[in-house]
């Protein structure tokens, strides 16, 4: 049976978002290594500045001479990832890739009107939202940084989109998927295992 228009639209959206999500998850996996490289570069630059005799000779003020180290420490404190974030980001990134693949499969299956397809797509959305919420709790419990906040803001936007899709799911007519409400079952006088309250 042909899927309803809302089902086809959401299915296509899920395929697109799931595909983009894979790249985002790969970025999350690579982020700790990228930040370590950046931290090493900043540390080398700071050491070169501090131990450069010509630079130190230009300034007699001790506070000015220590400014590069203070700048680096401030940068590290505000922008760098915590050790906990470095540990958990790759874990949630790999789990995210698996969920994105399942999300894409759910969107593709939603294009065909079958009860199982509807349930798989709905579970894909619910699972993705749950994974993101768990990742927020775990990552932010280990400390926050502007870099982590900036990284997860895209994920937060994705959760809002998923919640909107979930609302459309439960509020739209699901009869073409063979999913009937209790009221419809009572009205039809039949029994069907595929119903929702």
Beta strands, then each sheet from edge to edge (+ up, - down):
strand 1: 180-181
strand 2: 195-196
sheet 1: 1+ 2+
end
